[in-house]
């Protein structure tokens, strides 16, 4: 009987540990991943990039659902004009 209780305790500890890792992922890691994916999606369809500083440019984009693009928004996107042209020492 003691052996079965010990196995039950280890099962509970394992389930609690997995739940803690999942909660940490969804509370802290997933929001950053989601933001990065959304920004990359928007930057892929952005246009009119100006004010480039070598790393980022200010680009315009239309929000989803605004087919006529009556109110374009701006976002900072990576500067694609210099990618691949720089050589590293």
N, C-alpha and C positions, 0 to 999 in steps of 0.2 A: 504494500500500500504506500510506503514511503517513496518507493521508486516512481510510482504513478504520480504522486504529488509533486515530486521534483520535476518530472517531465512537463506537467501542467504549468508549473511556475516558469520554466524556461520558454514554453510556448507563449505565455502571457508577456514575458519580457521581450521576446522577439517581436510580437505583434505591436507592442508599445513602441519599440525602437523603430520599426518600419513606419509607423504612423508619425513619429517625431521627424524622421527624415523627409517624409512626404509633405508634412506641414511646413517644414523649413523651405523645401523646394518651391512650393506654391506660394509662400508668403514673401520670399526674398529673391529667388532665382528666376522664376517664371515671369514676373513683371518686366525684368530687364530684357529677357529674351523676346518677349512679346513686343516691347517698345522698339527693339532693334529690327525685328522683322517688319513691323509697320513702317518704320522710317526707310528701310531699304526698298520696300514696295513703292512708297511714295516717291522716293528719289529716282527710281527706275522710270517713272512716267513724268518727271518734272521737266520743265522747259525754262528758257529765259534766265539761265544762271548768270549772275553778275556778282560783283564784289568778291572775287576769288582772292584768297590770301595764300595760296599754295597748298592748303589743307582742305579748306571748306569754301563753298560758294553759297550765296543766297539764291534759291531757285523758287519758281512759282509752280503751283500745282492746283488741281481742282479736287474738291472733296467728292467722295463717292456719292452718287445720287444727284449731283449737280451737272447734268448732261450739257447744259448750255454754258457752263462755267461763267456764270454771272458775277461771282465773287471769288476770284482766285486768292489762294492763301500763299504764304511764303514758308520756306523751311530751309534749314542749313543742311546741305548735302556735301559728301566728299567731293573734292575737286578731281574730276575724271580726266581733265585735259593733261595732267602731268603724270598720270599713272603709267608706269612702264617706261617712261622716257628718262627717268633718273637712274644713274648708276651708283651702286653702293661700293664704297672702298673696303 
